[in-house]
Amino acid sequence: MTVIIDASSLTAFLLEEENDDQENIRKLLIQRVCATELVITESCNAILTAIRRRPINEEQAEKALEVLLSFIDTNIKIFKESESLLNEA
């Protein structure tokens, strides 16, 4: 079964937001999920917004970005075209 992650779930995980889904998201990422390129862009924007609104500092943002980049092509399969992702799903 192909699991597609959205930006809000990925960002919540990266920013370690308190919610009931953290453990589920972690398990899915270990198994490997799929996403479009836009999810990466949206997640980066959410990290930047979090710095500006000050729920996180620059060190936390750098850590979140580091984790995000390490996930690409290992834990998150990126589809460059939405049509390919739809076919995979």
Backbone hydrogen bonds in HBPLUS format (Angstrom, degrees):
<---DONOR---> <-ACCEPTOR-->    atom                        ^
c    i                          cat <-CA-CA->   ^        H-A-AA   ^      H-
h    n   atom  resd res      DA  || num        DHA   H-A  angle D-A-AA Bond
n    s   type  num  typ     dist DA aas  dist angle  dist       angle   num
A0034-CYS N   A0003-VAL O   2.78 MM  31  6.07 154.3  1.84 156.0 164.2     1
A0005-ILE N   A0034-CYS O   2.90 MM  29  6.19 156.6  1.96 172.2 174.5     2
A0010-LEU N   A0006-ASP O   3.08 MM   4  6.29 168.2  2.10 155.5 159.3     3
A0011-THR N   A0007-ALA O   2.80 MM   4  5.82 164.4  1.83 150.3 155.1     4
A0012-ALA N   A0008-SER O   2.99 MM   4  6.02 157.2  2.05 139.0 145.6     5
A0013-PHE N   A0009-SER O   3.09 MM   4  6.30 153.3  2.16 144.4 151.2     6
A0014-LEU N   A0010-LEU O   2.90 MM   4  6.19 165.2  1.92 152.8 156.9     7
A0015-LEU N   A0011-THR O   2.85 MM   4  5.95 160.0  1.89 156.2 160.4     8
A0017-GLU N   A0012-ALA O   2.93 MM   5  5.12 160.2  1.97 153.2 156.8     9
A0016-GLU N   A0013-PHE O   3.06 MM   3  4.98 156.0  2.12 102.6 109.4    10
A0025-ILE N   A0021-ASP O   2.84 MM   4  6.03 163.9  1.86 167.4 172.2    11
A0026-ARG N   A0022-GLN O   2.96 MM   4  6.17 160.4  2.00 149.4 155.1    12
A0027-LYS N   A0023-GLU O   3.01 MM   4  6.24 159.7  2.05 147.4 152.2    13
A0028-LEU N   A0024-ASN O   2.98 MM   4  6.24 157.9  2.03 148.5 154.5    14
A0029-LEU N   A0025-ILE O   2.89 MM   4  6.13 159.9  1.93 154.2 159.6    15
A0030-ILE N   A0026-ARG O   3.04 MM   4  6.28 148.6  2.14 146.3 154.7    16
A0031-GLN N   A0027-LYS O   3.14 MM   4  6.42 149.9  2.23 142.7 150.4    17
A0032-ARG N   A0028-LEU O   2.95 MM   4  6.10 133.6  2.17 143.7 157.0    18
A0033-VAL N   A0075-ASN O   2.86 MM  42  6.31 157.6  1.91 159.8 160.4    19
A0077-LYS N   A0033-VAL O   2.75 MM  44  6.17 168.0  1.77 158.4 158.6    20
A0035-ALA N   A0077-LYS O   2.96 MM  42  6.25 144.3  2.09 162.5 158.4    21
A0079-PHE N   A0035-ALA O   2.82 MM  44  6.14 157.6  1.87 157.5 165.1    22
A0039-VAL N   A0036-THR O   3.12 MM   3  5.59 141.3  2.28 109.7 118.6    23
A0040-ILE N   A0037-GLU O   3.05 MM   3  5.48 128.9  2.32 108.4 120.4    24
A0041-THR N   A0037-GLU O   3.28 MM   4  6.71 160.6  2.32 151.2 156.1    25
A0042-GLU N   A0038-LEU O   2.81 MM   4  6.00 165.5  1.83 156.1 160.2    26
A0043-SER N   A0039-VAL O   2.93 MM   4  5.99 151.6  2.01 139.9 147.7    27
A0044-CYS N   A0040-ILE O   2.97 MM   4  6.20 159.1  2.01 150.7 156.0    28
A0045-ASN N   A0041-THR O   2.99 MM   4  6.23 156.6  2.05 147.3 154.0    29
A0046-ALA N   A0042-GLU O   2.93 MM   4  6.16 150.9  2.01 143.7 151.6    30
A0047-ILE N   A0043-SER O   3.00 MM   4  6.28 149.8  2.09 146.0 153.7    31
A0048-LEU N   A0044-CYS O   3.02 MM   4  6.32 159.6  2.07 149.0 154.2    32
A0049-THR N   A0045-ASN O   2.86 MM   4  6.11 157.3  1.91 149.2 155.8    33
A0050-ALA N   A0046-ALA O   2.92 MM   4  6.09 149.6  2.01 141.2 149.3    34
A0051-ILE N   A0047-ILE O   3.12 MM   4  6.48 145.7  2.25 144.9 153.3    35
A0052-ARG N   A0048-LEU O   3.12 MM   4  6.46 163.2  2.15 150.1 154.1    36
A0053-ARG N   A0049-THR O   2.91 MM   4  6.14 151.9  1.99 150.7 158.4    37
A0054-ARG N   A0050-ALA O   2.97 MM   4  5.85 113.7  2.42 129.7 144.6    38
A0054-ARG N   A0051-ILE O   3.10 MM   3  4.88 144.6  2.23  96.2 106.9    39
A0061-ALA N   A0057-ASN O   2.98 MM   4  6.27 154.3  2.05 150.7 158.8    40
A0062-GLU N   A0058-GLU O   2.85 MM   4  6.06 158.8  1.90 150.5 155.6    41
A0063-LYS N   A0059-GLU O   3.06 MM   4  6.29 154.4  2.12 144.1 150.9    42
A0064-ALA N   A0060-GLN O   2.94 MM   4  6.20 159.5  1.98 147.7 153.1    43
A0065-LEU N   A0061-ALA O   2.89 MM   4  6.12 160.6  1.92 152.7 157.9    44
A0066-GLU N   A0062-GLU O   2.88 MM   4  6.03 154.7  1.95 144.1 151.6    45
A0067-VAL N   A0063-LYS O   2.92 MM   4  6.20 158.9  1.97 151.4 156.5    46
A0068-LEU N   A0064-ALA O   2.91 MM   4  6.14 162.7  1.94 148.2 153.4    47
A0069-LEU N   A0065-LEU O   2.90 MM   4  6.11 169.2  1.91 154.8 157.0    48
A0070-SER N   A0066-GLU O   3.00 MM   4  6.18 148.4  2.10 142.8 151.7    49
A0071-PHE N   A0067-VAL O   3.06 MM   4  6.31 134.2  2.28 145.3 157.2    50
A0071-PHE N   A0068-LEU O   3.07 MM   3  5.23 134.8  2.28 100.4 112.9    51
A0074-THR N   A0071-PHE O   3.02 MM   3  5.28 157.7  2.07 120.4 126.4    52
A0075-ASN N   A0071-PHE O   2.79 MM   4  4.75 140.8  1.94 126.4 139.3    53
A0076-ILE N   A0071-PHE O   2.85 MM   5  5.58 152.7  1.92 151.8 143.9    54
A0073-ASP N   A0076-ILE O   2.77 MM   3  5.35 150.2  1.86 162.3 152.8    55
A0084-SER N   A0081-GLU O   3.15 MM   3  5.54 124.9  2.47 106.7 118.7    56
A0085-LEU N   A0081-GLU O   3.38 MM   4  6.78 154.6  2.45 146.7 153.6    57
A0086-LEU N   A0082-SER O   2.92 MM   4  6.24 155.1  1.98 153.8 160.8    58
A0087-ASN N   A0083-GLU O   3.00 MM   4  6.27 156.8  2.05 149.1 155.0    59
A0088-GLU N   A0084-SER O   2.96 MM   4  6.20 154.1  2.02 145.5 152.6    60
A0089-ALA N   A0085-LEU O   2.89 MM   4  6.11 156.7  1.94 151.1 157.3    61
